[in-house]
Amino acid sequence: MSEKTEKKLVNNPGELLRKPRVIIFILALLASIAFIQPWGALGEDGRSNLNYGLDLEGGSWLQIKLQGALAQVDADPEMIVSKTVEPLIGGPIEITANTLESSGLSETENPRIVFTTTAQVSKSELELLGLGQVSVDRLSQEKTQVTLITGKEELIKNYLANSLDAEVVLVNTGEGLFYEIRTEVSEEDLKALMEKVGGSILTNEDGTPSYKEGVSTETRDLTREILNDKLNALGLKDIPVRTVGDDYILIDFAGIDLAKAKDIAEKPGKFEIRVQTEGNESMHVLYGDSIVGVGIPGFHDEQWHTPFTLSEEGGLALQKAAIETGAVSDPYSHYLEMYLDENLIYSAPLSSSAAVRLGEAPIYSWQASTGQDEEAKAQAQQLQIHLRAGALPVKVVLVGSGHVDATLGKQFKAEAVIAGLLSLFAVAFVVFRRYGRKEILVPMVGTSVSEVIMILGVAAAIGWQLDLPAIAGIIAAIGTGIDHLVIITDEVLYEGKLPSTKVFISRIGKAFAIIFGAAATTVIAMSPLVVMGFGSLKGFAITTIIGVFIGVFIARPVYGTVIKELLEASEEAPNTSEIA
C-alpha cells in the first residue's frame, strides 16, 4: 500500500502535464509571455511589447469639431442654370423647356432643361460645369440650343458646391432627404445664398427652419476611419479615435507632444490638381478621390517624387482641362499645379512628350515632385499617406486640447501595479482565511496571475492600448474569476473532503453551469459598451470580455483539474506516513 501510494504521488505531476487542458493552458501562457516580451523592459529602451495609453504613458489629447451643415432647401432650377451658365458663356440664355418636375414623362424620357443663346458655347466647357449630360445643337448661324439632362436635386447640389467651394452630398438621415454641406455655413448665409436662385430653407412641421449645424453619422464615422488609417500609416499604432456625439472626435496621442499632435490631426490632406488659365488664375480639375493607386516616393532627376495613378474619370477630366485651357498646345503658359491642403507643392509645364500624348489620349500615370532636400522627402512621404488614406470628407477645427505629463503617466503606471499587487495579496489572505489550505491557495492565486498574463498577452498581440479603464477591466475580470474559483472549490469540497470521481464530475459540472451563466451575463452586459463605443468605457468592456473568455475556456477548467490532483495528494499523504 505504501509503495503504491508513494508511486502515485511521484507520477502525478507527469500525468497532470499530459492532460489536454493543462497543455492548452501552458501553451497559452507561454504564447502570452512571448507576445508581451517582458525582457524588453530590461533592455536599453526599457519597453516591453505592451502599448500604454495616455493615462499611463503621458502625451496629448485633442478634440476636433467637424464643420458642416445639414439642410433641406428648395430653389428654382431655371435660375440656377441661368446663374451658372451665363457668366461662363458671357451672354444671356433663354429657357425654352423644363421637365424636371413634370409627371407626364414616358419611361424612355429623362428630365431636362432646354435653353437657347446667341453667345458662343461649346459642349466641352459646359460639361466642365457638372450640371448633367449636355448636348449642343446649332439652330442657326446666330442661335444655339443646349439640352441639359439633369435633375433638380443635382442642380441644387452643384450650385451649393460651387458657391461654397465645398463638397455637397444628399443624405437620408431618417428625418428626410438633406443636403449635407461639408464646410461651415451659417443658417443666415445659406438662406441668403438660396434667395439668389429663388429658393429658401424649408421648414419643419413646427415651423422652424430645416437646418442644423453638423454632419451626418455616416460622415462622422468616415472621418474617424480616415483618421485611423492616416495615424496607422504614420506609424502611430492604436491611437484611440473616438466619436463624441455627431460633431466631435476625441483623439489620444500617447507619448506624443501637443504640437505634433495638432499638426497630425488638423491637416485634412486635401490633394487637388489645377491647370493655370490666365496670369495667376487656375482652374480646378480633380481632387484626391480620383486617384486609384499610389506608389512609393523616390528620388530621381534631382527631385523627390510621389507617383500616383488616376482613375478613368480623373484621366479624362485632366485631358479635357488641358485641352480646353491650352496646356496641350502652349504648356509654358498653362502650368499644371498640384496642391496639398491648399499649399502649392508642384507647378510646372507639361513636358513636350506629355503634351503630345495628352492631346491624343488621357494619361493615367503621373507623379508629384516636392523638391530636393530632406523636407521635400518628408513632404513626399506625407503626400503618399494622404493620397492612400484619402482626404477628410469635412473640414475640422480644434476645439479642445490637453497634455498629460510623462512623469504623471509613470506615476499612474506604478500606482496601477501597486493596486494590482495589493488586490492580489488581499484575495490571497481572504482565500487562506476561508479554506486554510495551501493546496487551494496556491492554484487559486496562480490561476489569477496567469489570467492577468494572458489578458496582457492578448492586448500585446492585437496592439491594444492599456489605459486606466483597461486596467479596471482586468481587475474586474480577475474579481469575477475569483468568484468562479470559489464556486468550483465549494462544490468540490461540499462535505469538507474530496468526493469520489463520479460525484466530483457531477459537482464540477454543476459549478461550470453556474460559471457559464454568470460569464454569459457579464458578456451581454458589456457588449453594448463595445458596440456603441462610449469613449474610454469601450476599453473597459473589451478588456473585461477578453478576461471572461480566457478564464472560462482556459484557466478555470485547468483549476478544476489541478485542485482535484492536489487534494487527492494531500489526503493520501498522511495515510502514507502512517503506513510507513
C-alpha positions as CSV (number, residue, x, y, z in Angstrom):
1,M,0.0,0.0,0.0
2,S,2.8,2.4,0.9
3,E,4.7,1.8,-2.3
4,K,1.6,2.1,-4.4
5,T,0.6,5.4,-2.9
6,E,4.1,6.8,-3.0
7,K,4.4,5.8,-6.7
8,K,1.1,7.6,-7.5
9,L,2.3,10.8,-5.8
10,V,5.5,10.8,-7.8
11,N,3.7,10.2,-11.1
12,N,1.0,12.8,-10.6
13,P,3.0,15.8,-12.0
14,G,3.7,13.9,-15.2
15,E,0.1,12.8,-15.6
16,L,-1.1,16.3,-14.9
17,L,1.2,17.8,-17.6
18,R,-0.2,15.3,-20.2
19,K,-3.8,16.4,-19.8
20,P,-5.1,18.4,-22.8
21,R,-6.5,21.2,-20.7
22,V,-3.2,21.7,-19.0
23,I,-1.3,21.6,-22.3
24,I,-3.5,24.2,-23.8
25,F,-3.1,26.3,-20.6
26,I,0.7,26.1,-20.7
27,L,0.8,26.9,-24.4
28,A,-1.5,29.9,-24.0
29,L,0.6,31.2,-21.1
30,L,3.9,30.8,-23.0
31,A,2.4,32.5,-26.1
32,S,1.3,35.4,-23.9
33,I,4.7,35.8,-22.4
34,A,6.2,35.8,-25.9
35,F,3.8,38.5,-27.1
36,I,4.4,40.6,-24.1
37,Q,8.2,40.3,-24.3
38,P,8.8,41.3,-20.6
39,W,12.5,41.0,-21.1
40,G,12.3,44.2,-23.3
41,A,11.7,46.2,-20.1
42,L,15.3,45.2,-19.1
43,G,16.8,46.4,-22.4
44,E,18.2,49.8,-23.4
45,D,14.8,51.3,-24.2
46,G,13.2,49.8,-21.1
47,R,10.0,48.9,-23.0
48,S,8.1,45.6,-23.4
49,N,5.7,44.9,-26.2
50,L,2.8,46.3,-24.3
51,N,1.2,49.6,-25.5
52,Y,0.2,52.1,-22.9
53,G,-2.5,54.7,-23.3
54,L,-2.4,58.4,-22.5
55,D,-3.2,57.7,-18.8
56,L,-0.1,55.6,-18.3
57,E,2.3,56.9,-20.9
58,G,1.7,60.6,-20.9
59,G,1.1,62.6,-24.1
60,S,-1.6,64.7,-25.7
61,W,-5.3,64.7,-26.4
62,L,-7.3,66.6,-29.0
63,Q,-10.9,67.3,-29.5
64,I,-11.8,68.3,-33.0
65,K,-15.1,69.5,-34.4
66,L,-16.4,68.5,-37.8
67,Q,-17.6,71.6,-39.8
68,G,-20.7,71.2,-41.8
69,A,-24.4,71.7,-42.0
70,L,-27.5,69.6,-42.9
71,A,-30.4,71.4,-44.5
72,Q,-33.5,70.9,-46.6
73,V,-33.6,73.5,-49.3
74,D,-35.5,74.4,-52.5
75,A,-34.7,76.6,-55.4
76,D,-35.8,77.5,-59.0
77,P,-33.7,75.2,-61.3
78,E,-34.1,77.7,-64.2
79,M,-32.5,80.4,-62.1
80,I,-29.7,78.0,-61.1
81,V,-28.9,77.2,-64.8
82,S,-29.0,80.9,-65.8
83,K,-26.8,82.0,-62.9
84,T,-24.3,79.2,-63.6
85,V,-24.1,79.3,-67.4
86,E,-24.3,83.0,-68.3
87,P,-21.1,84.0,-66.6
88,L,-19.3,81.2,-68.4
89,I,-20.5,81.9,-71.9
90,G,-20.6,85.7,-71.5
91,G,-24.2,86.2,-72.6
92,P,-27.8,85.7,-71.6
93,I,-29.8,82.4,-72.1
94,E,-33.5,81.8,-72.7
95,I,-35.1,78.7,-71.1
96,T,-37.4,77.1,-73.6
97,A,-38.3,73.8,-71.9
98,N,-38.2,72.5,-68.3
99,T,-39.5,68.9,-67.5
100,L,-37.6,68.5,-64.2
101,E,-40.9,68.3,-62.2
102,S,-43.1,67.0,-64.9
103,S,-45.1,63.9,-64.1
104,G,-46.0,63.2,-67.8
105,L,-42.6,61.8,-68.9
106,S,-42.5,58.4,-70.5
107,E,-40.2,55.7,-69.3
108,T,-37.7,56.5,-72.1
109,E,-37.7,60.2,-71.4
110,N,-35.3,61.9,-69.0
111,P,-36.0,65.2,-67.1
112,R,-34.3,68.1,-68.9
113,I,-33.8,71.8,-69.2
114,V,-33.5,73.3,-72.7
115,F,-32.2,76.8,-73.4
116,T,-31.1,78.8,-76.3
117,T,-28.4,81.5,-76.6
118,T,-26.8,83.7,-79.1
119,A,-23.4,83.6,-77.3
120,Q,-20.6,81.3,-78.3
121,V,-20.9,78.0,-76.4
122,S,-19.1,74.6,-76.6
123,K,-20.2,71.2,-75.3
124,S,-16.8,70.6,-73.5
125,E,-16.9,73.9,-71.5
126,L,-20.5,73.2,-70.4
127,E,-19.6,69.7,-69.3
128,L,-16.9,71.2,-67.0
129,L,-19.8,72.8,-65.0
130,G,-21.0,69.4,-64.0
131,L,-24.7,70.3,-64.5
132,G,-25.5,67.0,-66.2
133,Q,-25.4,65.4,-69.7
134,V,-25.0,68.1,-72.3
135,S,-26.0,68.2,-76.0
136,V,-25.5,71.3,-78.2
137,D,-27.4,71.9,-81.4
138,R,-26.8,74.8,-83.8
139,L,-30.3,76.2,-84.7
140,S,-29.0,78.9,-86.9
141,Q,-25.8,80.9,-87.5
142,E,-26.6,83.1,-84.5
143,K,-28.6,80.8,-82.2
144,T,-27.5,77.7,-80.3
145,Q,-29.8,75.3,-78.4
146,V,-28.4,73.4,-75.4
147,T,-30.2,70.5,-73.7
148,L,-29.2,69.5,-70.1
149,I,-30.4,66.1,-69.0
150,T,-30.3,66.5,-65.2
151,G,-32.4,66.7,-62.0
152,K,-33.4,69.3,-59.6
153,E,-31.5,67.9,-56.7
154,E,-28.4,67.6,-58.9
155,L,-28.7,71.3,-59.9
156,I,-29.1,72.4,-56.3
157,K,-26.2,70.3,-55.1
158,N,-24.0,71.6,-57.9
159,Y,-25.0,75.2,-57.1
160,L,-24.2,74.9,-53.4
161,A,-20.9,73.1,-54.1
162,N,-19.7,75.8,-56.5
163,S,-20.9,78.7,-54.4
164,L,-19.4,77.4,-51.1
165,D,-16.4,75.7,-52.7
166,A,-17.2,72.5,-50.8
167,E,-18.4,69.0,-51.3
168,V,-22.2,68.6,-51.0
169,V,-24.0,65.3,-50.9
170,L,-27.5,64.1,-50.4
171,V,-28.1,62.0,-47.3
172,N,-31.1,60.4,-45.8
173,T,-31.0,61.0,-42.0
174,G,-34.2,59.2,-41.2
175,E,-36.0,62.5,-40.9
176,G,-35.9,63.0,-44.7
177,L,-33.5,63.9,-47.5
178,F,-31.0,66.5,-46.5
179,Y,-28.2,68.3,-48.4
180,E,-25.1,67.8,-46.4
181,I,-22.7,70.7,-46.9
182,R,-19.3,69.7,-45.9
183,T,-18.0,73.1,-44.8
184,E,-19.0,75.7,-42.2
185,V,-22.0,77.7,-43.3
186,S,-24.4,79.6,-41.1
187,E,-28.2,79.5,-41.4
188,E,-28.3,83.1,-42.4
189,D,-25.6,82.7,-45.1
190,L,-27.3,79.6,-46.5
191,K,-30.7,81.5,-46.6
192,A,-29.1,84.4,-48.5
193,L,-27.4,82.0,-50.9
194,M,-30.7,80.3,-51.7
195,E,-32.6,83.5,-52.2
196,K,-30.3,84.4,-55.1
197,V,-31.8,81.5,-57.1
198,G,-35.4,81.9,-56.0
199,G,-35.1,79.4,-53.2
200,S,-35.2,79.1,-49.4
201,I,-34.6,76.8,-46.5
202,L,-37.6,74.5,-45.9
203,T,-39.4,74.5,-42.6
204,N,-40.2,71.6,-40.2
205,E,-43.7,70.8,-39.0
206,D,-43.3,73.1,-36.1
207,G,-42.3,76.0,-38.3
208,T,-38.6,76.0,-37.5
209,P,-36.1,76.1,-40.4
210,S,-34.9,72.6,-41.5
211,Y,-31.3,73.4,-40.8
212,K,-28.8,72.1,-38.3
213,E,-25.2,72.5,-37.8
214,G,-23.0,69.4,-38.0
215,V,-22.7,66.3,-40.2
216,S,-24.4,63.0,-40.7
217,T,-23.5,59.9,-38.7
218,E,-22.0,58.3,-41.8
219,T,-19.7,61.3,-42.5
220,R,-18.6,61.4,-38.9
221,D,-17.7,57.6,-39.0
222,L,-16.0,58.1,-42.3
223,T,-13.8,60.9,-40.9
224,R,-12.9,58.7,-37.9
225,E,-11.9,55.8,-40.2
226,I,-9.7,58.0,-42.4
227,L,-8.0,59.5,-39.3
228,N,-7.4,55.9,-38.1
229,D,-5.8,54.9,-41.4
230,K,-3.6,58.0,-41.5
231,L,-2.4,57.6,-37.9
232,N,-1.6,54.0,-38.6
233,A,0.2,54.9,-41.8
234,L,2.3,57.4,-39.8
235,G,3.4,54.5,-37.5
236,L,1.2,55.7,-34.6
237,K,-0.4,52.3,-33.9
238,D,-3.6,52.0,-32.0
239,I,-4.2,55.7,-31.4
240,P,-7.8,55.8,-30.0
241,V,-10.0,57.8,-32.2
242,R,-13.4,58.1,-30.5
243,T,-16.6,59.9,-31.6
244,V,-18.3,62.2,-29.1
245,G,-21.9,62.9,-30.4
246,D,-22.3,63.5,-34.1
247,D,-20.0,66.5,-34.4
248,Y,-16.9,65.8,-32.3
249,I,-13.9,63.4,-32.4
250,L,-11.6,62.8,-29.5
251,I,-8.0,61.5,-30.2
252,D,-5.5,60.4,-27.6
253,F,-1.8,60.7,-28.7
254,A,0.1,58.7,-26.1
255,G,3.8,59.6,-26.0
256,I,3.4,62.5,-28.5
257,D,3.7,66.2,-27.6
258,L,0.9,68.6,-28.2
259,A,2.4,70.5,-31.1
260,K,3.0,67.3,-33.2
261,A,-0.5,66.0,-32.3
262,K,-2.1,69.2,-33.6
263,D,0.0,69.1,-36.8
264,I,-1.1,65.5,-37.5
265,A,-4.8,65.8,-36.7
266,E,-5.7,69.2,-38.2
267,K,-4.3,68.6,-41.7
268,P,-7.1,67.2,-43.8
269,G,-4.7,66.0,-46.5
270,K,-6.7,67.6,-49.4
271,F,-4.9,66.9,-52.7
272,E,-6.0,68.9,-55.7
273,I,-4.8,69.3,-59.3
274,R,-5.4,72.6,-61.1
275,V,-4.4,74.0,-64.5
276,Q,-3.3,77.5,-65.0
277,T,-5.7,79.6,-67.2
278,E,-4.5,83.2,-67.4
279,G,-2.0,85.0,-65.3
280,N,-2.2,83.7,-61.7
281,E,-5.7,82.3,-62.2
282,S,-6.1,78.5,-62.3
283,M,-9.0,76.1,-62.9
284,H,-9.9,73.1,-60.7
285,V,-9.5,69.7,-62.4
286,L,-9.8,67.0,-59.8
287,Y,-9.4,66.0,-56.1
288,G,-7.6,63.1,-54.5
289,D,-10.6,60.9,-54.7
290,S,-9.8,60.5,-58.4
291,I,-6.6,58.7,-57.5
292,V,-6.8,54.9,-57.6
293,G,-3.1,54.0,-56.9
294,V,-0.2,55.5,-55.1
295,G,3.5,54.4,-55.4
296,I,6.5,54.6,-53.1
297,P,8.2,58.0,-53.1
298,G,11.6,58.0,-54.9
299,F,14.4,60.3,-55.8
300,H,15.4,60.9,-59.4
301,D,16.2,63.8,-61.7
302,E,17.4,65.6,-58.5
303,Q,13.8,65.7,-57.2
304,W,11.7,63.7,-54.7
305,H,8.6,62.3,-56.5
306,T,5.4,60.6,-55.3
307,P,3.9,58.5,-58.2
308,F,0.2,58.0,-58.5
309,T,-2.4,56.7,-60.9
310,L,-5.7,58.4,-61.9
311,S,-9.0,56.7,-62.4
312,E,-10.6,56.7,-65.8
313,E,-12.8,59.7,-64.9
314,G,-9.8,61.5,-63.5
315,G,-7.7,60.9,-66.6
316,L,-10.4,62.1,-68.9
317,A,-11.0,65.2,-66.7
318,L,-7.3,66.1,-66.8
319,Q,-7.1,65.6,-70.6
320,K,-10.2,67.7,-71.2
321,A,-9.0,70.5,-68.9
322,A,-5.5,70.5,-70.5
323,I,-7.0,70.8,-74.0
324,E,-9.6,73.5,-73.0
325,T,-7.1,75.7,-71.2
326,G,-4.4,75.4,-73.9
327,A,-1.9,73.5,-71.7
328,V,-1.5,71.0,-74.5
329,S,-0.8,73.5,-77.3
330,D,1.1,76.1,-75.1
331,P,2.3,74.3,-71.9
332,Y,4.6,77.1,-70.8
333,S,1.7,79.5,-70.4
334,H,-0.6,77.0,-68.6
335,Y,1.3,75.2,-65.8
336,L,0.0,72.0,-64.2
337,E,-0.4,72.7,-60.5
338,M,-0.7,70.3,-57.5
339,Y,-1.9,71.4,-54.1
340,L,-1.8,69.7,-50.7
341,D,-4.0,71.4,-48.1
342,E,-4.2,74.5,-50.4
343,N,-0.4,74.7,-50.4
344,L,1.3,74.6,-53.8
345,I,3.7,71.6,-53.9
346,Y,4.2,71.3,-57.7
347,S,4.0,73.8,-60.6
348,A,5.5,73.1,-63.9
349,P,4.6,72.9,-67.6
350,L,3.7,69.7,-69.3
351,S,6.7,68.1,-71.0
352,S,6.6,68.2,-74.8
353,S,6.1,64.4,-74.9
354,A,3.3,64.5,-72.3
355,A,1.6,67.4,-74.1
356,V,1.6,65.4,-77.4
357,R,0.3,62.3,-75.7
358,L,-2.4,64.2,-73.7
359,G,-3.7,65.7,-76.9
360,E,-4.4,62.3,-78.3
361,A,-5.4,60.2,-75.2
362,P,-5.7,60.5,-71.4
363,I,-2.6,59.9,-69.3
364,Y,-3.3,58.0,-66.1
365,S,0.2,57.6,-64.5
366,W,1.6,60.8,-63.0
367,Q,3.9,61.9,-60.3
368,A,4.1,64.9,-57.9
369,S,7.5,66.5,-57.3
370,T,8.2,68.0,-53.9
371,G,11.8,69.2,-54.1
372,Q,15.4,68.1,-53.3
373,D,16.1,68.4,-49.6
374,E,15.0,66.3,-46.5
375,E,11.9,68.4,-46.1
376,A,10.9,67.6,-49.6
377,K,11.4,63.9,-48.8
378,A,9.2,64.2,-45.8
379,Q,6.6,66.0,-47.8
380,A,6.6,63.3,-50.5
381,Q,6.1,60.7,-47.8
382,Q,3.3,62.7,-46.2
383,L,1.7,63.1,-49.7
384,Q,1.8,59.3,-50.1
385,I,0.0,58.8,-46.8
386,H,-2.7,61.4,-47.7
387,L,-3.3,60.0,-51.1
388,R,-3.6,56.5,-49.9
389,A,-5.9,57.2,-47.0
390,G,-7.9,59.9,-48.7
391,A,-8.8,63.5,-47.6
392,L,-11.1,64.0,-44.7
393,P,-14.6,64.5,-46.1
394,V,-15.1,67.6,-44.0
395,K,-13.0,70.4,-42.6
396,V,-12.1,70.1,-39.0
397,V,-11.4,72.7,-36.3
398,L,-9.6,72.2,-33.0
399,V,-11.9,73.0,-30.1
400,G,-10.0,71.4,-27.2
401,S,-6.6,70.0,-26.3
402,G,-4.6,69.0,-23.3
403,H,-1.3,67.4,-22.3
404,V,-0.6,64.6,-19.7
405,D,2.9,64.8,-18.4
406,A,5.0,61.7,-18.9
407,T,6.0,61.8,-15.2
408,L,2.4,61.7,-14.2
409,G,1.8,58.8,-16.6
410,K,4.7,56.8,-15.0
411,Q,3.1,57.6,-11.6
412,F,-0.2,56.2,-12.7
413,K,1.5,53.1,-14.1
414,A,3.3,52.5,-10.8
415,E,0.2,53.0,-8.8
416,A,-1.7,50.6,-11.1
417,V,0.9,47.9,-10.4
418,I,0.8,48.6,-6.7
419,A,-3.0,48.4,-6.7
420,G,-2.9,45.1,-8.5
421,L,-0.5,43.6,-6.1
422,L,-2.4,44.8,-3.1
423,S,-5.6,43.3,-4.6
424,L,-3.8,40.0,-5.1
425,F,-2.5,39.9,-1.5
426,A,-6.0,40.8,-0.2
427,V,-7.5,38.0,-2.2
428,A,-4.8,35.5,-1.1
429,F,-5.4,36.5,2.6
430,V,-9.2,36.0,2.3
431,V,-8.9,32.7,0.5
432,F,-6.4,31.4,3.1
433,R,-8.7,32.5,5.9
434,R,-11.6,30.8,4.3
435,Y,-10.0,27.4,3.5
436,G,-6.8,27.4,5.5
437,R,-5.1,25.1,2.9
438,K,-2.2,25.9,0.8
439,E,-3.2,23.3,-1.9
440,I,-6.2,25.6,-2.5
441,L,-4.5,29.0,-2.0
442,V,-1.5,28.4,-4.4
443,P,-3.5,27.2,-7.5
444,M,-6.2,29.9,-7.0
445,V,-3.7,32.7,-6.8
446,G,-1.6,31.1,-9.6
447,T,-4.7,30.9,-11.8
448,S,-5.5,34.6,-11.2
449,V,-1.9,35.7,-12.0
450,S,-1.9,33.5,-15.2
451,E,-5.2,35.1,-16.3
452,V,-3.6,38.6,-16.0
453,I,-0.6,37.4,-18.1
454,M,-2.9,36.0,-20.8
455,I,-5.0,39.2,-20.9
456,L,-1.9,41.2,-21.3
457,G,-0.7,38.8,-23.9
458,V,-3.9,39.3,-26.0
459,A,-3.5,43.1,-25.6
460,A,0.1,42.9,-26.8
461,A,-0.9,40.6,-29.7
462,I,-3.6,42.9,-31.1
463,G,-1.8,46.2,-30.2
464,W,-4.5,47.2,-27.7
465,Q,-3.6,50.2,-25.6
466,L,-3.7,49.8,-21.9
467,D,-5.1,52.7,-20.1
468,L,-6.8,53.1,-16.7
469,P,-10.2,51.8,-17.9
470,A,-8.4,48.8,-19.4
471,I,-6.6,48.2,-16.0
472,A,-10.0,48.5,-14.3
473,G,-11.4,45.9,-16.8
474,I,-8.5,43.5,-15.9
475,I,-9.3,43.9,-12.2
476,A,-13.0,43.3,-12.8
477,A,-12.2,40.2,-14.8
478,I,-10.0,38.8,-12.1
479,G,-12.6,39.6,-9.5
480,T,-15.1,37.6,-11.5
481,G,-12.6,34.9,-11.8
482,I,-12.0,34.6,-8.1
483,D,-15.8,34.3,-7.6
484,H,-15.8,31.4,-10.1
485,L,-12.9,29.7,-8.5
486,V,-14.6,29.9,-5.1
487,I,-17.7,28.3,-6.7
488,I,-15.6,25.4,-8.0
489,T,-13.8,24.9,-4.7
490,D,-17.0,25.0,-2.7
491,E,-18.7,22.4,-5.0
492,V,-15.7,20.1,-4.8
493,L,-15.4,20.4,-1.0
494,Y,-19.1,20.3,-0.3
495,E,-18.6,18.0,2.7
496,G,-15.1,19.2,3.6
497,K,-13.3,16.5,1.6
498,L,-12.7,15.4,-1.9
499,P,-15.6,13.2,-3.1
500,S,-15.4,10.1,-5.4
501,T,-14.6,10.7,-9.1
502,K,-18.3,10.2,-10.1
503,V,-19.6,12.7,-7.5
504,F,-16.7,15.1,-8.4
505,I,-17.6,15.1,-12.1
506,S,-21.3,15.8,-11.2
507,R,-20.4,18.7,-8.8
508,I,-17.8,20.2,-11.2
509,G,-20.4,20.1,-14.0
510,K,-22.9,21.9,-11.7
511,A,-20.2,24.5,-10.9
512,F,-19.4,25.2,-14.5
513,A,-23.1,25.5,-15.3
514,I,-23.2,28.4,-12.8
515,I,-20.0,29.8,-14.2
516,F,-21.1,29.8,-17.8
517,G,-24.3,31.5,-16.9
518,A,-22.5,34.2,-14.9
519,A,-20.0,34.7,-17.7
520,A,-22.7,35.0,-20.4
521,T,-24.4,37.6,-18.2
522,T,-21.2,39.6,-18.0
523,V,-20.5,39.5,-21.7
524,I,-24.1,40.5,-22.6
525,A,-23.9,43.4,-20.1
526,M,-20.6,44.6,-21.6
527,S,-21.5,44.2,-25.3
528,P,-23.5,47.5,-25.6
529,L,-20.4,49.4,-24.5
530,V,-18.3,47.7,-27.2
531,V,-20.8,48.3,-30.0
532,M,-21.8,51.9,-29.0
533,G,-18.3,52.9,-28.1
534,F,-18.9,55.1,-25.1
535,G,-15.4,56.6,-25.0
536,S,-13.0,55.1,-22.7
537,L,-15.7,52.7,-21.3
538,K,-15.1,50.7,-24.6
539,G,-11.7,49.7,-23.4
540,F,-13.0,48.7,-20.0
541,A,-15.7,46.5,-21.7
542,I,-13.3,44.8,-24.2
543,T,-10.8,44.0,-21.5
544,T,-13.4,42.6,-19.2
545,I,-14.9,40.4,-22.0
546,I,-11.4,39.1,-23.0
547,G,-10.7,38.2,-19.4
548,V,-14.0,36.4,-19.1
549,F,-13.4,34.3,-22.2
550,I,-9.8,33.4,-21.1
551,G,-11.0,32.5,-17.7
552,V,-14.0,30.4,-18.7
553,F,-12.4,28.5,-21.6
554,I,-8.7,28.2,-20.5
555,A,-7.9,29.0,-16.8
556,R,-10.9,27.7,-14.8
557,P,-11.1,24.2,-16.4
558,V,-7.4,23.8,-15.5
559,Y,-8.0,24.9,-12.0
560,G,-10.7,22.3,-11.6
561,T,-8.2,19.6,-12.8
562,V,-5.3,20.8,-10.7
563,I,-7.2,21.2,-7.5
564,K,-8.5,17.6,-7.8
565,E,-5.0,16.3,-8.1
566,L,-3.6,18.4,-5.3
567,L,-6.4,17.5,-2.9
568,E,-6.1,13.8,-3.7
569,A,-2.4,14.0,-3.0
570,S,-2.9,15.9,0.3
571,E,-5.5,13.4,1.5
572,E,-3.4,10.4,0.7
573,A,-0.1,11.8,2.0
574,P,-1.0,11.3,5.8
575,N,-2.1,7.7,5.1
576,T,1.3,7.1,3.5
577,S,3.1,8.4,6.6
578,E,1.0,6.2,8.9
579,I,1.5,3.0,6.9
580,A,5.2,3.6,6.6
